[in-house]
Amino acid sequence: MEHLTRRYTAEIVRRGGETSIEQGFKASALRREPLALVDRRDGMVVLHVDGWRYYSRRVGSRAAALSYLCGVDDAGPWAVRVPGAITAVADALRWVTPAEVVKAREAGRRVLRQGDIYAIETTQRYDTPSRWVGEDVRADPDTGETVTSHWWSAYKRRLVHHPADGRKHKPLEVPYPVRFVQQRTLAPGRGSGWGAGD
């Protein structure tokens, strides 16, 4: 299990995430508590750490926790930050899955996924036109415009992935009318702001 912890910790670092809590009650006695694997299921893991993070002499220490849902897909290892209270793969999956996806599955509609983008079956009226999809923002190499890394071609009925780091997902063929939603995650760095996973 140590190899999994090392593998996913490296992926979290690559994505700009925090991998330990510097904890203690005084600046002179701080130590780093690293992420540890706390649950493993269906090829995914949850890495977690909690403790008392030292902030300053004035503020002192406060309870803090970090959790990441991690796995491997066709583009390689991935890691998304989830709330620190989550320590089980099943709970993390429930948290990252958008409500629209849950409702669509319960209604018997088809749902496909490419990375952090879900393709939900819809009616012809709501079919998504060709466009960039999601919030994984980068500059387009041809135009320099800010775009996302997932491109949907309504003509070809295909979602393709063009990430800045070159770690592409396989094209996703979607033969039915579709609308897209993005997975829910927390920003990977210190703090708990919302962000996009990939």
FIRO-990800 format. One record per residue (C-alpha): x, y, z; chain; residue in three letters. Coordinates in steps of 0.1 Angstrom, whole numbers. Layout:
<pts>
      xx      yy      zz   kette   rest
       X       Y       Z       A    ALA
...
</pts>
This chain:
<pts>
      xx      yy      zz   kette   rest
       0       0       0       A    MET
      30      23       4       A    GLU
      36      23     -33       A    HIS
       0      35     -39       A    LEU
       5      63     -13       A    THR
      37      74     -30       A    ARG
      22      72     -65       A    ARG
      -9      93     -56       A    TYR
      10     117     -34       A    THR
      32     125     -64       A    ALA
       1     131     -85       A    GLU
     -13     154     -59       A    ILE
      19     174     -59       A    VAL
      18     175     -97       A    ARG
     -16     191     -95       A    ARG
      -5     216     -69       A    GLY
     -21     200     -39       A    GLY
     -11     199      -3       A    GLU
       2     165       9       A    THR
       7     170      46       A    SER
      -4     190      76       A    ILE
      22     210      95       A    GLU
      10     204     129       A    GLN
      18     213     165       A    GLY
       9     239     191       A    PHE
      40     260     190       A    LYS
      62     272     161       A    ALA
      92     256     177       A    SER
      77     222     178       A    ALA
      60     217     144       A    LEU
      61     184     125       A    ARG
      47     174      92       A    ARG
      20     147      92       A    GLU
      18     131      57       A    PRO
     -12     117      38       A    LEU
     -19      80      44       A    ALA
     -41      55      26       A    LEU
     -72      50      46       A    VAL
     -96      32      22       A    ASP
     -92      12     -10       A    ARG
    -121       0     -32       A    ARG
    -128      -7     -69       A    ASP
     -93       4     -80       A    GLY
     -95      37     -61       A    MET
     -82      50     -28       A    VAL
     -87      77      -3       A    VAL
     -56      94      11       A    LEU
     -63     113      43       A    HIS
     -45     132      71       A    VAL
     -59     151     100       A    ASP
     -44     169     130       A    GLY
     -39     203     146       A    TRP
     -25     228     121       A    ARG
      -4     256     136       A    TYR
     -14     289     121       A    TYR
       4     316     142       A    SER
      11     327     178       A    ARG
     -20     348     178       A    ARG
     -43     322     163       A    VAL
     -26     291     176       A    GLY
     -36     256     162       A    SER
     -69     246     147       A    ARG
     -82     211     137       A    ALA
     -75     205     100       A    ALA
     -80     175      76       A    ALA
     -72     167      40       A    LEU
     -87     140      19       A    SER
     -82     130     -18       A    TYR
    -100     105     -39       A    LEU
     -74      89     -63       A    CYS
     -73      63     -91       A    GLY
     -60      55    -126       A    VAL
     -79      59    -158       A    ASP
     -71      60    -195       A    ASP
     -51      92    -191       A    ALA
     -30      79    -161       A    GLY
     -31      86    -124       A    PRO
     -56     112    -111       A    TRP
     -64     128     -77       A    ALA
     -92     151     -67       A    VAL
     -96     168     -33       A    ARG
    -127     161     -14       A    VAL
    -138     174      21       A    PRO
    -114     164      49       A    GLY
    -141     146      68       A    ALA
    -144     120      40       A    ILE
    -124      88      46       A    THR
    -142      62      24       A    ALA
    -141      57     -14       A    VAL
    -179      53     -15       A    ALA
    -185      86       3       A    ASP
    -159     104     -19       A    ALA
    -175      91     -51       A    LEU
    -210     102     -38       A    ARG
    -195     137     -30       A    TRP
    -178     142     -64       A    VAL
    -207     130     -85       A    THR
    -230     159     -96       A    PRO
    -266     158     -85       A    ALA
    -276     160    -122       A    GLU
    -258     127    -129       A    VAL
    -275     110     -99       A    VAL
    -309     122    -111       A    LYS
    -302     111    -147       A    ALA
    -292      76    -136       A    ARG
    -322      73    -114       A    GLU
    -344      83    -144       A    ALA
    -328      56    -165       A    GLY
    -309      80    -188       A    ARG
    -275      71    -201       A    ARG
    -244      87    -186       A    VAL
    -209      85    -199       A    LEU
    -178     100    -184       A    ARG
    -145     114    -197       A    GLN
    -122     124    -168       A    GLY
    -141     150    -148       A    ASP
    -168     156    -175       A    ILE
    -201     137    -175       A    TYR
    -222     133    -207       A    ALA
    -258     130    -197       A    ILE
    -285     119    -222       A    GLU
    -310     146    -229       A    THR
    -336     154    -255       A    THR
    -328     168    -289       A    GLN
    -340     202    -277       A    ARG
    -313     205    -251       A    TYR
    -285     189    -272       A    ASP
    -252     207    -266       A    THR
    -238     225    -296       A    PRO
    -201     222    -305       A    SER
    -180     240    -278       A    ARG
    -153     237    -251       A    TRP
    -167     219    -221       A    VAL
    -158     221    -184       A    GLY
    -136     244    -163       A    GLU
    -101     229    -169       A    ASP
     -89     262    -183       A    VAL
     -58     267    -206       A    ARG
     -47     288    -236       A    ALA
     -57     274    -270       A    ASP
     -24     267    -289       A    PRO
     -38     281    -322       A    ASP
     -56     312    -310       A    THR
     -42     319    -276       A    GLY
     -77     322    -263       A    GLU
     -86     308    -228       A    THR
    -104     276    -233       A    VAL
    -111     243    -215       A    THR
     -94     210    -223       A    SER
    -125     191    -234       A    HIS
    -139     198    -269       A    TRP
    -173     186    -279       A    TRP
    -180     182    -316       A    SER
    -218     180    -321       A    ALA
    -212     172    -358       A    TYR
    -190     142    -351       A    LYS
    -208     134    -318       A    ARG
    -174     131    -301       A    ARG
    -158     146    -269       A    LEU
    -120     149    -272       A    VAL
     -95     159    -246       A    HIS
     -66     184    -252       A    HIS
     -49     189    -218       A    PRO
     -20     213    -215       A    ALA
       1     184    -200       A    ASP
      -6     161    -230       A    GLY
     -22     133    -208       A    ARG
     -52     128    -230       A    LYS
     -83     107    -224       A    HIS
     -95      86    -253       A    LYS
    -122     103    -275       A    PRO
    -157      97    -261       A    LEU
    -183      88    -288       A    GLU
    -218     100    -277       A    VAL
    -245      89    -302       A    PRO
    -274     105    -284       A    TYR
    -284     141    -276       A    PRO
    -263     152    -246       A    VAL
    -256     179    -221       A    ARG
    -224     181    -200       A    PHE
    -217     186    -163       A    VAL
    -184     187    -145       A    GLN
    -174     167    -115       A    GLN
    -174     185     -81       A    ARG
    -141     189     -63       A    THR
    -123     212     -40       A    LEU
     -93     233     -51       A    ALA
     -61     212     -46       A    PRO
     -41     238     -26       A    GLY
     -44     249       9       A    ARG
     -78     262      17       A    GLY
    -112     249       7       A    SER
    -121     269     -24       A    GLY
    -140     252     -52       A    TRP
    -120     240     -82       A    GLY
    -120     217    -111       A    ALA
    -106     182    -112       A    GLY
     -93     163    -142       A    ASP
</pts>
